[in-house]
Amino acid sequence: MTALDGWEAFELVSGKAPDVVITDWKMPRVDGLGLCRLLRHNQLSSGLPVILLSADEPPNDRRSQLYDAYLRKPIAIEHLLALVSAVLSRPH
């Protein structure tokens, strides 16, 4: 599934929970961290693994608790796939 912004992504996830969410930080309407907040505060998606992507440095505050992994762009697809596998193998 793909979404154009964080709100659309939240609506998609609410209808059919995927195995993992990979989201960009910078998006219109609701950004990636906003999406993470929505997911974490929703009973059905609170344990859903989330990988946050951005060209920026990762947050070094409480916001880092909202996602399971962070990748800085540009990203090698092999690295992303390995991270998805690692995140999915963790207990949630």
VEXPA-377423 format. One record per residue (C-alpha): residue in one letter; chain; x, y, z. Coordinates in nm, 2 decimals. Example, Ala and Ser with C-alpha at 12.3 -4.5 7.8 and 13.67 -1.06 7.14 Angstrom:
2
(node A,A,(1.23,-0.45,0.78))
(node S,A,(1.37,-0.11,0.71))
***
This chain:
92
(node M,A,(0.00,0.00,0.00))
(node T,A,(0.11,0.35,-0.06))
(node A,A,(-0.01,0.69,0.07))
(node L,A,(0.05,1.05,-0.03))
(node D,A,(0.06,1.18,0.33))
(node G,A,(0.05,1.06,0.69))
(node W,A,(-0.33,1.09,0.73))
(node E,A,(-0.40,0.88,0.42))
(node A,A,(-0.14,0.63,0.55))
(node F,A,(-0.32,0.61,0.89))
(node E,A,(-0.65,0.56,0.72))
(node L,A,(-0.51,0.27,0.51))
(node V,A,(-0.34,0.11,0.81))
(node S,A,(-0.66,0.14,1.01))
(node G,A,(-0.85,-0.06,0.74))
(node K,A,(-0.59,-0.33,0.68))
(node A,A,(-0.29,-0.36,0.91))
(node P,A,(0.03,-0.43,0.72))
(node D,A,(0.33,-0.62,0.87))
(node V,A,(0.54,-0.30,0.88))
(node V,A,(0.50,0.07,0.80))
(node I,A,(0.78,0.25,0.62))
(node T,A,(0.73,0.63,0.62))
(node D,A,(0.91,0.94,0.52))
(node W,A,(0.94,1.21,0.80))
(node K,A,(0.86,1.51,0.57))
(node M,A,(0.51,1.47,0.42))
(node P,A,(0.21,1.71,0.38))
(node R,A,(-0.09,1.73,0.62))
(node V,A,(0.04,1.48,0.87))
(node D,A,(0.42,1.42,0.87))
(node G,A,(0.59,1.08,0.95))
(node L,A,(0.62,1.16,1.32))
(node G,A,(0.26,1.26,1.33))
(node L,A,(0.17,0.93,1.16))
(node C,A,(0.38,0.75,1.43))
(node R,A,(0.19,0.93,1.70))
(node L,A,(-0.14,0.83,1.55))
(node L,A,(-0.03,0.47,1.51))
(node R,A,(0.10,0.44,1.87))
(node H,A,(-0.21,0.59,2.02))
(node N,A,(-0.45,0.36,1.83))
(node Q,A,(-0.51,0.02,2.00))
(node L,A,(-0.51,-0.17,1.67))
(node S,A,(-0.18,-0.03,1.54))
(node S,A,(0.01,0.05,1.86))
(node G,A,(0.24,-0.25,1.82))
(node L,A,(0.29,-0.21,1.44))
(node P,A,(0.66,-0.19,1.35))
(node V,A,(0.75,0.15,1.20))
(node I,A,(1.06,0.25,1.01))
(node L,A,(1.10,0.63,0.97))
(node L,A,(1.31,0.77,0.68))
(node S,A,(1.45,1.11,0.63))
(node A,A,(1.74,1.31,0.49))
(node D,A,(1.76,1.49,0.83))
(node E,A,(1.93,1.37,1.15))
(node P,A,(1.71,1.15,1.36))
(node P,A,(1.54,1.31,1.66))
(node N,A,(1.73,1.28,1.98))
(node D,A,(1.44,1.33,2.21))
(node R,A,(1.12,1.14,2.32))
(node R,A,(1.00,1.14,1.96))
(node S,A,(1.25,0.86,1.89))
(node Q,A,(1.02,0.63,2.10))
(node L,A,(0.75,0.66,1.84))
(node Y,A,(0.92,0.45,1.57))
(node D,A,(1.12,0.12,1.57))
(node A,A,(1.40,0.21,1.33))
(node Y,A,(1.54,0.52,1.15))
(node L,A,(1.71,0.53,0.82))
(node R,A,(1.88,0.83,0.67))
(node K,A,(1.84,0.89,0.30))
(node P,A,(1.97,0.81,0.05))
(node I,A,(1.91,0.44,0.13))
(node A,A,(2.05,0.13,-0.03))
(node I,A,(1.76,-0.11,-0.09))
(node E,A,(1.96,-0.39,0.05))
(node H,A,(2.00,-0.20,0.38))
(node L,A,(1.63,-0.13,0.39))
(node L,A,(1.53,-0.49,0.33))
(node A,A,(1.77,-0.61,0.60))
(node L,A,(1.62,-0.35,0.84))
(node V,A,(1.27,-0.46,0.76))
(node S,A,(1.37,-0.82,0.82))
(node A,A,(1.53,-0.73,1.16))
(node V,A,(1.23,-0.52,1.27))
(node L,A,(0.99,-0.79,1.18))
(node S,A,(1.18,-1.05,1.38))
(node R,A,(1.17,-0.85,1.70))
(node P,A,(0.89,-0.93,1.95))
(node H,A,(0.62,-0.67,1.95))
***
